[in-house]
Amino acid sequence: MIPLSTRMRPQTIDEFRGQEHFLYPGSLFYNAIRNKHFESAIFFGPPGCGKTTLARIIAREMDGEFCEINASVTGTKELKELLANAKTRFYGLEKRTTYVYIDEFHRWNKLQQDSLLKALEEGVIRFIGSTTENPYFAVNNAIISRVRNIYEFHRLQKKDMLAIIDNALTDRERGLGALDISWESEAVELLADFAGGDARIALDTAGFIAENIQPGRSVTCALVREAMQRKTSFYDKDEDKYNLLSALQKSVRGSDPDAAVHYLARLLYGGADLGMICRRLLVMASEDIGMAYPSAISIVTACVEAAQMVGLPEAAINLSQAVVLMAASPKSNASHLALLRAQADLEEMECGDVPAHLRDSHYQGAARLGYGKEYKYPHDYGGYVRQQYLPDKLYQAGVKYYQPTDNGSEAAFKKYLKELEKIK
């Protein structure tokens, strides 16, 4: 029996779901395929997000020959034979370029990877390599320099997962639409959550359930949990996820690393979407830690990127570091409150125009308008010079949006700003 994930692979570029950050109608990537100008590329990202599927779609759109190999089972000898055939095809009567797709390209050693160099330089092949590893670490620099296009694939968003699952459940030819099975909406949602952005896991799990359920039955959340060999002891509804996210943030804000890790564990154990947790952590780093420990946002961003790169279950280790770091850090929301105060003024009053001396003066005619004329360049004054920056109304009212605290590093910024006020 062919797996459902294989049967449901998109056949055209317009059927493909996800990766909208580089693939959308009118994008350079999309147009390169449509115009048959697609050249060599490296795809990298987690499993089940469409790397192989997209490579096969590209091959169908091109007029060249297509060869697909897996680096984990293909050696140098087989590659040399493939390149020899490609060279004959390119310089012979056919005069056709061969598109070579190499899955798990990072598994080849330097010598094996470098065997592609001459063929790439001569244009004998167009190469698409896919890898779950960062190519800047896993692929030789010589290959990187010859493959200009490197595309990072992200785990599929929930909306894309739901669309892919729904298509499989309703398709009567390739999918499960012809079967006498119904699916509860909550079960579909849970399947999308549990799959963690991996379409292959979601579809093959749906196929497994369909093959082993009695006709006429309805697929419930309990069946999805059984099929995935996981349980959700702590939530079944979306609002429960947000309750846990709220408890996580409030525990971090309250400097309780034990409680924060507890709620993180519950989110992960319950199958919460990795991207949802990562987004909340990034917000917390600025909203709750802020200027009290400015490096928190950089460290949390690094932890989030690492989590997204390695994927679950190991991603939990990276997320735990971020959570403990923030819970144990000094706290300040002063920068956030400054923004809220500024936004409130914009809503409630007429704040006035940008002062003339701060306006852009880099175009012809600006000088005649007096733009930038009285601006004082702080670096010419040792790094600081007193002058007006706020619009007139706010300046005359003595508005102060940012009110730093004495917590952590923010105390030093507060002292610095106080010292500047003393300068005449």
Backbone hydrogen bonds in HBPLUS format (Angstrom, degrees):
<---DONOR---> <-ACCEPTOR-->    atom                        ^
c    i                          cat <-CA-CA->   ^        H-A-AA   ^      H-
h    n   atom  resd res      DA  || num        DHA   H-A  angle D-A-AA Bond
n    s   type  num  typ     dist DA aas  dist angle  dist       angle   num
A0006-THR N   A0003-PRO O   3.06 MM   3  5.37 130.6  2.31 104.1 116.5     1
A0007-ARG N   A0003-PRO O   3.08 MM   4  6.45 160.1  2.12 153.0 158.8     2
A0008-MET N   A0004-LEU O   2.93 MM   4  6.03 149.2  2.03 150.8 158.3     3
A0009-ARG N   A0006-THR O   3.38 MM   3  5.48 169.0  2.39 106.7 108.5     4
A0015-GLU N   A0012-THR O   3.16 MM   3  5.37 145.6  2.29 102.1 111.8     5
A0022-PHE N   A0019-GLN O   3.16 MM   3  6.14 172.0  2.16 126.3 128.3     6
A0023-LEU N   A0019-GLN O   2.89 MM   4  5.80 155.4  1.95 152.8 158.4     7
A0027-SER N   A0024-TYR O   2.84 MM   3  5.46 165.1  1.86 148.5 148.9     8
A0031-ASN N   A0027-SER O   2.86 MM   4  6.08 168.7  1.87 158.2 161.2     9
A0032-ALA N   A0028-LEU O   2.88 MM   4  5.96 150.0  1.97 143.6 151.7    10
A0033-ILE N   A0029-PHE O   3.29 MM   4  6.59 148.1  2.40 144.6 151.5    11
A0034-ARG N   A0030-TYR O   2.99 MM   4  6.29 169.6  2.00 154.4 157.3    12
A0035-ASN N   A0031-ASN O   2.75 MM   4  5.77 157.1  1.80 150.3 156.2    13
A0037-HIS N   A0032-ALA O   2.78 MM   5  4.87 155.5  1.83 153.0 157.8    14
A0036-LYS N   A0033-ILE O   3.07 MM   3  4.99 156.2  2.13 102.0 109.2    15
A0041-ALA N   A0127-PHE O   2.78 MM  86  6.31 152.3  1.86 156.7 165.9    16
A0129-GLY N   A0041-ALA O   3.06 MM  88  6.59 152.5  2.14 147.9 153.8    17
A0042-ILE N   A0149-ASN O   2.96 MM 107  6.51 146.1  2.08 150.7 161.3    18
A0151-TYR N   A0042-ILE O   2.86 MM 109  6.22 163.5  1.89 169.3 174.8    19
A0043-PHE N   A0129-GLY O   2.73 MM  86  6.10 160.5  1.77 161.1 167.8    20
A0131-THR N   A0043-PHE O   2.93 MM  88  6.42 142.9  2.07 152.8 164.5    21
A0044-PHE N   A0151-TYR O   2.99 MM 107  6.41 160.3  2.03 163.5 165.6    22
A0153-PHE N   A0044-PHE O   2.69 MM 109  5.82 168.4  1.70 152.9 157.2    23
A0045-GLY N   A0131-THR O   3.08 MM  86  6.65 146.2  2.20 146.7 157.1    24
A0199-ALA N   A0048-GLY O   2.95 MM 151  5.20 151.1  2.03 145.2 137.9    25
A0054-LEU N   A0050-GLY O   2.93 MM   4  5.88 163.7  1.96 146.7 150.9    26
A0055-ALA N   A0051-LYS O   3.09 MM   4  6.31 155.4  2.15 145.5 152.5    27
A0056-ARG N   A0052-THR O   3.02 MM   4  6.30 155.3  2.09 151.9 157.9    28
A0057-ILE N   A0053-THR O   3.01 MM   4  6.31 150.4  2.10 146.1 154.8    29
A0058-ILE N   A0054-LEU O   2.93 MM   4  6.16 160.4  1.97 151.3 156.1    30
A0059-ALA N   A0055-ALA O   3.03 MM   4  6.27 157.3  2.08 144.3 150.3    31
A0060-ARG N   A0056-ARG O   3.07 MM   4  6.33 150.9  2.15 143.6 150.4    32
A0061-GLU N   A0057-ILE O   3.09 MM   4  6.38 143.5  2.23 144.8 154.8    33
A0061-GLU N   A0058-ILE O   3.06 MM   3  5.13 123.6  2.39  96.4 111.1    34
A0062-MET N   A0058-ILE O   3.07 MM   4  6.30 137.0  2.26 148.9 160.4    35
A0065-GLU N   A0097-THR O   3.08 MM  32  6.46 138.7  2.26 143.5 152.1    36
A0099-TYR N   A0065-GLU O   2.63 MM  34  5.87 177.6  1.63 157.3 156.5    37
A0067-CYS N   A0099-TYR O   2.82 MM  32  6.22 160.0  1.86 165.6 168.7    38
A0101-TYR N   A0067-CYS O   2.80 MM  34  6.17 170.1  1.81 167.4 170.2    39
A0069-ILE N   A0101-TYR O   2.91 MM  32  6.31 164.6  1.93 170.1 175.3    40
A0103-ASP N   A0069-ILE O   2.93 MM  34  6.34 163.0  1.96 158.8 157.9    41
A0073-VAL N   A0070-ASN O   3.12 MM   3  5.81 158.4  2.17 119.2 124.8    42
A0074-THR N   A0070-ASN O   3.05 MM   4  5.98 124.1  2.37 149.1 164.4    43
A0071-ALA N   A0103-ASP O   2.90 MM  32  5.99 172.4  1.90 164.1 163.7    44
A0079-LEU N   A0075-GLY O   3.18 MM   4  6.44 156.7  2.24 146.7 153.7    45
A0080-LYS N   A0076-THR O   2.90 MM   4  6.12 156.8  1.95 153.2 158.5    46
A0081-GLU N   A0077-LYS O   3.17 MM   4  6.49 154.1  2.24 148.1 154.6    47
A0082-LEU N   A0078-GLU O   3.03 MM   4  6.29 154.9  2.09 145.5 152.6    48
A0083-LEU N   A0079-LEU O   2.88 MM   4  6.16 159.9  1.92 154.7 159.7    49
A0084-ALA N   A0080-LYS O   2.92 MM   4  6.08 151.4  2.00 144.4 152.2    50
A0085-ASN N   A0081-GLU O   3.05 MM   4  6.29 160.2  2.10 148.7 153.0    51
A0086-ALA N   A0082-LEU O   2.97 MM   4  6.20 151.5  2.05 144.0 152.7    52
A0087-LYS N   A0083-LEU O   2.88 MM   4  6.08 149.0  1.97 144.8 152.6    53
A0088-THR N   A0084-ALA O   3.06 MM   4  6.33 157.6  2.11 147.5 152.9    54
A0089-ARG N   A0085-ASN O   2.97 MM   4  6.16 157.0  2.02 145.6 152.2    55
A0090-PHE N   A0086-ALA O   2.90 MM   4  6.06 145.7  2.02 141.7 151.1    56
A0091-TYR N   A0087-LYS O   2.95 MM   4  6.08 166.9  1.96 154.9 157.2    57
A0092-GLY N   A0088-THR O   2.79 MM   4  5.33 127.9  2.07 137.6 148.9    58
A0095-LYS N   A0089-ARG O   2.96 MM   6  5.80 113.3  2.42 157.7 172.6    59
A0096-ARG N   A0089-ARG O   3.17 MM   7  5.81 153.1  2.25 124.9 127.2    60
A0098-THR N   A0124-VAL O   3.44 MM  26  6.75 175.4  2.44 149.2 149.7    61
A0126-ARG N   A0098-THR O   2.86 MM  28  6.17 154.1  1.93 147.5 151.3    62
A0100-VAL N   A0126-ARG O   2.79 MM  26  6.16 161.1  1.83 164.3 171.0    63
A0128-ILE N   A0100-VAL O   2.90 MM  28  6.17 165.5  1.92 158.0 157.2    64
A0102-ILE N   A0128-ILE O   2.91 MM  26  6.37 155.6  1.97 153.2 161.1    65
A0130-SER N   A0102-ILE O   3.04 MM  28  6.40 162.6  2.07 150.9 151.9    66
A0104-GLU N   A0130-SER O   2.97 MM  26  5.63 109.0  2.49 123.5 141.9    67
A0107-ARG N   A0104-GLU O   3.02 MM   3  5.91 169.6  2.03 127.1 130.5    68
A0105-PHE N   A0130-SER O   2.93 MM  25  5.87 155.4  1.99 159.1 161.3    69
A0108-TRP N   A0105-PHE O   3.17 MM   3  5.97 167.8  2.18 122.5 125.7    70
A0113-GLN N   A0109-ASN O   2.97 MM   4  6.24 164.9  2.00 159.1 163.6    71
A0114-ASP N   A0110-LYS O   2.88 MM   4  6.02 160.7  1.92 151.9 157.4    72
A0115-SER N   A0112-GLN O   3.25 MM   3  5.32 145.2  2.37  98.0 107.9    73
A0116-LEU N   A0113-GLN O   3.18 MM   3  6.00 169.0  2.20 120.7 123.9    74
A0117-LEU N   A0114-ASP O   3.10 MM   3  5.38 157.3  2.15 110.6 117.2    75
A0120-LEU N   A0116-LEU O   2.99 MM   4  6.15 153.3  2.06 157.7 166.3    76
A0121-GLU N   A0117-LEU O   2.94 MM   4  6.19 161.1  1.97 156.1 161.1    77
A0122-GLU N   A0118-LYS O   2.98 MM   4  6.18 157.0  2.04 153.0 158.6    78
A0124-VAL N   A0119-ALA O   3.01 MM   5  5.12 130.0  2.26 152.5 158.6    79
A0123-GLY N   A0120-LEU O   3.24 MM   3  5.17 143.7  2.38  95.7 106.1    80
A0137-PHE N   A0134-ASN O   2.95 MM   3  5.64 161.8  1.98 121.5 127.6    81
A0138-ALA N   A0134-ASN O   2.96 MM   4  6.06 155.2  2.02 147.3 154.9    82
A0139-VAL N   A0135-PRO O   2.91 MM   4  4.88 148.7  2.01 130.1 131.2    83
A0143-ILE N   A0140-ASN O   3.11 MM   3  5.44 128.3  2.39 104.3 116.3    84
A0144-ILE N   A0140-ASN O   3.06 MM   4  6.41 164.3  2.09 151.6 156.3    85
A0145-SER N   A0141-ASN O   2.89 MM   4  6.06 158.6  1.94 153.0 157.0    86
A0146-ARG N   A0143-ILE O   3.02 MM   3  5.25 138.1  2.20 103.8 115.8    87
A0147-VAL N   A0143-ILE O   3.02 MM   4  6.21 120.1  2.39 146.6 163.0    88
A0147-VAL N   A0144-ILE O   3.23 MM   3  5.17 149.1  2.33  98.6 107.6    89
A0156-LEU N   A0197-GLY O   3.16 MM  41  4.32 153.2  2.23 126.8 118.7    90
A0160-ASP N   A0157-GLN O   3.05 MM   3  5.36 122.8  2.39 103.5 117.5    91
A0161-MET N   A0157-GLN O   2.93 MM   4  6.27 157.2  1.98 153.2 160.7    92
A0162-LEU N   A0158-LYS O   2.83 MM   4  6.06 163.7  1.86 157.8 161.0    93
A0163-ALA N   A0159-LYS O   3.10 MM   4  6.23 152.5  2.18 135.8 143.3    94
A0164-ILE N   A0160-ASP O   2.92 MM   4  6.14 157.4  1.98 150.2 156.0    95
A0165-ILE N   A0161-MET O   2.91 MM   4  6.13 165.8  1.93 154.6 158.4    96
A0166-ASP N   A0162-LEU O   2.87 MM   4  5.94 165.2  1.89 147.4 152.2    97
A0167-ASN N   A0163-ALA O   2.99 MM   4  6.08 154.7  2.06 141.5 148.3    98
A0168-ALA N   A0164-ILE O   3.10 MM   4  6.36 152.0  2.19 143.4 150.6    99
A0169-LEU N   A0165-ILE O   2.92 MM   4  6.21 150.6  2.01 152.1 160.9   100
A0170-THR N   A0166-ASP O   3.07 MM   4  6.18 136.5  2.26 144.4 154.3   101
A0171-ASP N   A0167-ASN O   2.95 MM   4  5.83 142.3  2.10 144.4 152.6   102
A0176-LEU N   A0168-ALA O   2.75 MM   8  6.08 167.4  1.77 168.3 171.4   103
A0177-GLY N   A0171-ASP O   2.87 MM   6  4.81 153.8  1.94 131.7 126.6   104
A0179-LEU N   A0176-LEU O   3.15 MM   3  5.63 163.2  2.18 116.1 121.3   105
A0216-GLY N   A0180-ASP O   2.61 MM  36  5.27 169.4  1.62 163.3 163.2   106
A0182-SER N   A0217-ARG O   3.41 MM  35  6.71 166.7  2.43 145.6 149.3   107
A0219-VAL N   A0182-SER O   2.74 MM  37  6.17 163.7  1.76 154.0 156.9   108
A0184-GLU N   A0219-VAL O   3.07 MM  35  6.03 174.8  2.08 158.1 159.4   109
A0187-ALA N   A0184-GLU O   2.95 MM   3  5.20 125.8  2.25 102.9 117.3   110
A0188-VAL N   A0184-GLU O   3.15 MM   4  6.59 151.9  2.23 153.3 161.1   111
A0189-GLU N   A0185-SER O   3.02 MM   4  6.30 160.4  2.06 148.9 154.1   112
A0190-LEU N   A0186-GLU O   2.96 MM   4  6.12 156.6  2.01 142.7 149.1   113
A0191-LEU N   A0187-ALA O   2.93 MM   4  6.12 154.0  2.00 144.4 151.4   114
A0192-ALA N   A0188-VAL O   3.02 MM   4  6.29 157.4  2.08 148.8 154.4   115
A0193-ASP N   A0189-GLU O   2.97 MM   4  6.27 153.2  2.04 146.8 154.5   116
A0194-PHE N   A0190-LEU O   2.83 MM   4  6.03 171.7  1.84 156.9 158.9   117
A0195-ALA N   A0191-LEU O   3.07 MM   4  6.11 148.2  2.17 143.9 151.5   118
A0196-GLY N   A0193-ASP O   3.18 MM   3  5.70 153.1  2.26 111.5 118.9   119
A0198-ASP N   A0195-ALA O   3.17 MM   3  5.39 151.2  2.25 108.2 116.8   120
A0202-ALA N   A0198-ASP O   3.27 MM   4  6.59 165.6  2.29 151.4 155.1   121
A0203-LEU N   A0199-ALA O   2.94 MM   4  6.08 172.9  1.95 157.1 158.6   122
A0204-ASP N   A0200-ARG O   2.96 MM   4  5.97 165.7  1.98 149.9 154.7   123
A0205-THR N   A0201-ILE O   2.96 MM   4  5.94 147.0  2.07 143.0 151.7   124
A0206-ALA N   A0202-ALA O   3.03 MM   4  6.24 155.6  2.09 143.8 150.6   125
A0207-GLY N   A0203-LEU O   2.84 MM   4  6.13 154.5  1.91 148.3 155.9   126
A0208-PHE N   A0204-ASP O   2.92 MM   4  6.06 149.7  2.01 136.8 144.7   127
A0209-ILE N   A0205-THR O   2.99 MM   4  6.26 159.4  2.03 151.0 155.7   128
A0210-ALA N   A0206-ALA O   2.98 MM   4  6.19 163.8  2.01 148.7 153.3   129
A0211-GLU N   A0207-GLY O   3.01 MM   4  6.17 148.2  2.11 145.4 153.2   130
A0212-ASN N   A0209-ILE O   3.12 MM   3  5.35 141.7  2.28 102.4 113.3   131
A0217-ARG N   A0214-GLN O   3.24 MM   3  5.95 160.1  2.28 140.6 142.6   132
A0224-VAL N   A0220-THR O   3.16 MM   4  6.52 155.8  2.22 147.2 153.9   133
A0225-ARG N   A0221-CYS O   2.90 MM   4  6.16 162.7  1.93 154.5 158.8   134
A0226-GLU N   A0222-ALA O   2.96 MM   4  6.16 151.9  2.04 140.8 148.9   135
A0227-ALA N   A0223-LEU O   2.84 MM   4  6.05 159.0  1.89 149.2 154.7   136
A0228-MET N   A0224-VAL O   2.92 MM   4  6.10 152.7  2.00 149.4 156.7   137
A0229-GLN N   A0225-ARG O   2.93 MM   4  5.82 109.4  2.44 132.3 148.6   138
A0230-ARG N   A0225-ARG O   2.98 MM   5  5.13 159.2  2.03 148.8 152.7   139
A0229-GLN N   A0226-GLU O   3.17 MM   3  4.93 148.3  2.27  93.9 103.4   140
A0240-ASP N   A0237-LYS O   3.02 MM   3  5.42 134.1  2.24 106.0 118.2   141
A0241-LYS N   A0238-ASP O   3.02 MM   3  5.26 124.1  2.35 102.0 115.9   142
A0242-TYR N   A0238-ASP O   3.24 MM   4  6.67 157.0  2.30 151.9 157.5   143
A0243-ASN N   A0239-GLU O   2.96 MM   4  6.21 140.0  2.13 139.4 150.7   144
A0244-LEU N   A0240-ASP O   3.07 MM   4  6.35 153.6  2.14 144.9 150.7   145
A0245-LEU N   A0241-LYS O   2.90 MM   4  6.25 155.7  1.96 149.4 156.8   146
A0246-SER N   A0242-TYR O   2.89 MM   4  5.97 154.8  1.95 139.0 146.0   147
A0247-ALA N   A0243-ASN O   2.92 MM   4  6.17 157.1  1.97 144.2 150.5   148
A0248-LEU N   A0244-LEU O   2.85 MM   4  6.05 152.0  1.93 146.7 154.6   149
A0249-GLN N   A0245-LEU O   2.99 MM   4  6.27 165.6  2.01 151.7 154.3   150
A0250-LYS N   A0246-SER O   2.94 MM   4  6.12 164.7  1.96 153.2 157.9   151
A0251-SER N   A0247-ALA O   2.95 MM   4  5.99 143.2  2.09 140.0 149.2   152
A0252-VAL N   A0248-LEU O   3.04 MM   4  6.30 154.7  2.10 148.5 155.1   153
A0253-ARG N   A0249-GLN O   2.84 MM   4  6.06 164.8  1.86 151.3 156.0   154
A0254-GLY N   A0250-LYS O   2.92 MM   4  5.95 136.7  2.11 129.4 140.8   155
A0256-ASP N   A0251-SER O   2.98 MM   5  5.37 169.0  2.00 159.2 159.5   156
A0255-SER N   A0252-VAL O   2.94 MM   3  5.08 162.5  1.97 110.9 114.2   157
A0260-ALA N   A0256-ASP O   3.04 MM   4  6.24 162.4  2.07 154.8 160.5   158
A0261-VAL N   A0257-PRO O   2.95 MM   4  6.03 163.3  1.98 146.9 150.2   159
A0262-HIS N   A0258-ASP O   3.04 MM   4  6.22 150.6  2.13 141.7 150.4   160
A0263-TYR N   A0259-ALA O   3.04 MM   4  6.36 159.3  2.08 154.4 157.5   161
A0264-LEU N   A0260-ALA O   3.01 MM   4  6.26 151.3  2.10 145.1 153.9   162
A0265-ALA N   A0261-VAL O   2.88 MM   4  6.06 160.7  1.91 149.9 154.6   163
A0266-ARG N   A0262-HIS O   3.00 MM   4  6.32 151.2  2.09 144.7 152.7   164
A0267-LEU N   A0263-TYR O   3.00 MM   4  6.19 155.5  2.06 144.3 150.3   165
A0268-LEU N   A0264-LEU O   3.00 MM   4  6.28 165.0  2.02 155.1 158.6   166
A0269-TYR N   A0265-ALA O   2.80 MM   4  5.89 160.1  1.84 149.0 155.5   167
A0270-GLY N   A0266-ARG O   2.91 MM   4  5.89 144.2  2.04 138.5 147.6   168
A0272-ALA N   A0267-LEU O   2.92 MM   5  5.28 166.2  1.94 159.5 155.7   169
A0271-GLY N   A0268-LEU O   3.12 MM   3  5.21 157.1  2.17 101.5 108.7   170
A0277-ILE N   A0273-ASP O   3.28 MM   4  6.68 157.2  2.33 153.1 158.1   171
A0278-CYS N   A0274-LEU O   2.99 MM   4  6.24 166.6  2.01 156.0 160.0   172
A0279-ARG N   A0275-GLY O   2.94 MM   4  6.09 160.7  1.98 149.5 154.0   173
A0280-ARG N   A0276-MET O   3.25 MM   4  6.45 158.8  2.30 142.5 147.7   174
A0281-LEU N   A0277-ILE O   3.03 MM   4  6.33 159.4  2.07 154.4 160.0   175
A0282-LEU N   A0278-CYS O   3.10 MM   4  6.35 156.5  2.15 151.4 156.9   176
A0283-VAL N   A0279-ARG O   3.17 MM   4  6.44 154.6  2.23 146.9 153.3   177
A0284-MET N   A0280-ARG O   2.96 MM   4  6.21 163.1  1.98 154.3 158.8   178
A0285-ALA N   A0281-LEU O   3.07 MM   4  6.28 149.7  2.17 146.5 153.5   179
A0286-SER N   A0283-VAL O   3.17 MM   3  5.65 135.0  2.38 108.8 119.0   180
A0287-GLU N   A0283-VAL O   2.80 MM   4  5.91 168.7  1.82 161.5 164.8   181
A0288-ASP N   A0284-MET O   2.89 MM   4  5.31 162.9  1.92 136.7 142.5   182
A0290-GLY N   A0285-ALA O   3.10 MM   5  6.33 147.5  2.21 132.7 142.7   183
A0332-SER N   A0288-ASP O   3.01 MM  44  5.67 146.5  2.13 129.0 138.8   184
A0292-ALA N   A0289-ILE O   3.15 MM   3  5.87 145.3  2.28 146.6 146.4   185
A0293-TYR N   A0290-GLY O   3.39 MM   3  6.14 154.9  2.45 115.7 120.0   186
A0409-SER N   A0292-ALA O   2.70 MM 117  4.76 150.6  1.79 142.6 132.9   187
A0296-ALA N   A0293-TYR O   2.92 MM   3  5.78 167.9  1.94 131.4 135.4   188
A0298-SER N   A0295-SER O   3.10 MM   3  5.32 120.3  2.47 101.5 115.9   189
A0299-ILE N   A0295-SER O   3.04 MM   4  6.35 164.4  2.07 160.1 164.3   190
A0300-VAL N   A0296-ALA O   2.81 MM   4  5.91 169.1  1.82 159.2 162.7   191
A0301-THR N   A0297-ILE O   2.94 MM   4  5.91 153.1  2.02 136.0 144.0   192
A0302-ALA N   A0298-SER O   3.02 MM   4  6.24 154.3  2.09 142.3 149.0   193
A0303-CYS N   A0299-ILE O   2.94 MM   4  6.26 154.9  2.01 148.5 155.5   194
A0304-VAL N   A0300-VAL O   2.84 MM   4  6.08 158.4  1.89 152.2 158.1   195
A0305-GLU N   A0301-THR O   2.90 MM   4  6.10 163.8  1.93 151.8 156.0   196
A0306-ALA N   A0302-ALA O   2.94 MM   4  6.09 155.4  2.00 144.4 151.5   197
A0307-ALA N   A0303-CYS O   2.88 MM   4  6.09 155.2  1.94 145.4 152.5   198
A0308-GLN N   A0304-VAL O   2.95 MM   4  6.21 159.0  1.99 152.0 157.0   199
A0309-MET N   A0305-GLU O   2.98 MM   4  6.12 140.3  2.15 139.5 150.4   200
A0310-VAL N   A0306-ALA O   2.98 MM   4  6.20 164.4  2.00 157.9 160.0   201
A0311-GLY N   A0307-ALA O   2.88 MM   4  5.68 149.9  1.97 143.3 152.2   202
A0315-ALA N   A0311-GLY O   2.87 MM   4  5.09 138.8  2.04 124.2 130.6   203
A0316-ALA N   A0313-PRO O   3.12 MM   3  5.93 160.1  2.16 121.9 126.7   204
A0317-ILE N   A0314-GLU O   2.97 MM   3  5.74 151.3  2.05 122.3 128.5   205
A0318-ASN N   A0315-ALA O   3.09 MM   3  5.33 117.7  2.49 103.0 116.9   206
A0319-LEU N   A0315-ALA O   3.06 MM   4  6.39 162.4  2.09 156.1 161.3   207
A0320-SER N   A0316-ALA O   2.91 MM   4  6.01 152.0  1.99 143.5 150.8   208
A0321-GLN N   A0317-ILE O   3.21 MM   4  6.49 153.1  2.29 143.2 149.2   209
A0322-ALA N   A0318-ASN O   3.20 MM   4  6.55 158.7  2.25 147.3 152.3   210
A0323-VAL N   A0319-LEU O   2.96 MM   4  6.22 160.0  2.00 152.5 157.6   211
A0324-VAL N   A0320-SER O   2.95 MM   4  6.10 171.0  1.96 155.3 157.5   212
A0325-LEU N   A0321-GLN O   2.95 MM   4  6.01 161.5  1.98 148.6 154.5   213
A0326-MET N   A0322-ALA O   3.10 MM   4  6.28 164.7  2.12 147.7 151.1   214
A0327-ALA N   A0323-VAL O   2.95 MM   4  6.12 161.9  1.98 151.5 157.1   215
A0328-ALA N   A0324-VAL O   2.96 MM   4  6.02 148.1  2.07 147.5 155.1   216
A0329-SER N   A0326-MET O   3.23 MM   3  5.07 159.9  2.27  99.7 105.7   217
A0337-LEU N   A0333-ASN O   2.87 MM   4  6.15 161.7  1.90 157.9 163.7   218
A0338-ALA N   A0334-ALA O   2.90 MM   4  6.07 147.3  2.01 143.5 152.5   219
A0339-LEU N   A0335-SER O   3.27 MM   4  6.54 153.3  2.35 139.9 145.2   220
A0340-LEU N   A0336-HIS O   3.05 MM   4  6.41 159.9  2.10 150.4 156.0   221
A0341-ARG N   A0337-LEU O   2.92 MM   4  6.14 156.4  1.97 150.9 156.5   222
A0342-ALA N   A0338-ALA O   3.04 MM   4  6.28 158.5  2.09 146.5 152.3   223
A0343-GLN N   A0339-LEU O   2.86 MM   4  6.10 160.7  1.90 154.9 160.3   224
A0344-ALA N   A0340-LEU O   2.93 MM   4  6.08 150.0  2.02 142.1 150.4   225
A0345-ASP N   A0341-ARG O   3.10 MM   4  6.40 153.2  2.17 146.4 152.4   226
A0346-LEU N   A0342-ALA O   3.14 MM   4  6.45 153.0  2.22 145.3 152.4   227
A0347-GLU N   A0343-GLN O   3.12 MM   4  6.41 143.7  2.26 142.8 152.1   228
A0348-GLU N   A0344-ALA O   2.98 MM   4  6.12 144.1  2.11 145.4 155.6   229
A0349-MET N   A0345-ASP O   2.92 MM   4  5.57 146.3  2.04 153.0 153.6   230
A0358-LEU N   A0355-PRO O   2.99 MM   3  5.55 155.4  2.05 117.2 125.0   231
A0359-ARG N   A0356-ALA O   3.26 MM   3  5.37 156.9  2.31 104.9 111.6   232
A0372-GLY N   A0356-ALA O   2.92 MM  16  6.16 164.2  1.95 130.9 135.2   233
A0366-ALA N   A0363-TYR O   3.18 MM   3  5.84 167.4  2.19 135.2 137.7   234
A0369-LEU N   A0366-ALA O   3.04 MM   3  5.20 132.1  2.28  98.7 112.0   235
A0371-TYR N   A0366-ALA O   3.11 MM   5  5.41 154.6  2.17 154.7 147.5   236
A0370-GLY N   A0367-ALA O   2.93 MM   3  4.94 151.1  2.01 101.1 110.6   237
A0375-TYR N   A0372-GLY O   3.41 MM   3  5.26 165.6  2.43 102.5 105.8   238
A0380-ASP N   A0377-TYR O   2.86 MM   3  5.64 152.9  1.93 127.9 135.8   239
A0381-TYR N   A0378-PRO O   2.87 MM   3  5.24 156.3  1.93 111.8 119.7   240
A0383-GLY N   A0378-PRO O   2.92 MM   5  4.91 149.8  2.01 139.1 133.6   241
A0395-TYR N   A0391-PRO O   2.91 MM   4  6.03 160.5  1.94 161.3 167.6   242
A0396-GLN N   A0392-ASP O   2.86 MM   4  5.98 166.3  1.88 157.7 160.9   243
A0397-ALA N   A0393-LYS O   3.14 MM   4  6.23 137.2  2.33 133.0 144.1   244
A0399-VAL N   A0394-LEU O   3.16 MM   5  5.54 178.1  2.16 159.3 159.3   245
A0398-GLY N   A0395-TYR O   3.05 MM   3  5.12 155.4  2.11 102.0 109.7   246
A0410-GLU N   A0407-ASN O   3.05 MM   3  5.69 127.8  2.34 147.8 146.4   247
A0411-ALA N   A0408-GLY O   3.29 MM   3  6.07 157.1  2.35 116.9 121.5   248
A0412-ALA N   A0409-SER O   3.00 MM   3  5.53 133.8  2.22 111.6 122.3   249
A0413-PHE N   A0409-SER O   3.41 MM   4  6.89 152.3  2.50 144.7 152.2   250
A0414-LYS N   A0410-GLU O   2.84 MM   4  6.06 156.3  1.89 152.2 159.1   251
A0415-LYS N   A0411-ALA O   3.00 MM   4  6.22 156.8  2.05 142.9 148.6   252
A0416-TYR N   A0412-ALA O   2.99 MM   4  6.21 156.4  2.05 144.9 151.3   253
A0417-LEU N   A0413-PHE O   2.97 MM   4  6.23 163.7  2.00 152.0 155.4   254
A0418-LYS N   A0414-LYS O   3.02 MM   4  6.23 151.7  2.10 146.3 154.3   255
A0419-GLU N   A0415-LYS O   3.00 MM   4  6.26 151.9  2.08 147.3 154.5   256
A0420-LEU N   A0416-TYR O   3.08 MM   4  6.42 147.9  2.19 145.9 154.5   257
A0421-GLU N   A0417-LEU O   3.26 MM   4  6.54 144.3  2.39 140.5 148.7   258
A0422-LYS N   A0419-GLU O   3.13 MM   3  5.41 146.5  2.25 103.5 112.9   259
A0423-ILE N   A0420-LEU O   3.07 MM   3  5.40 153.2  2.14 108.0 116.1   260
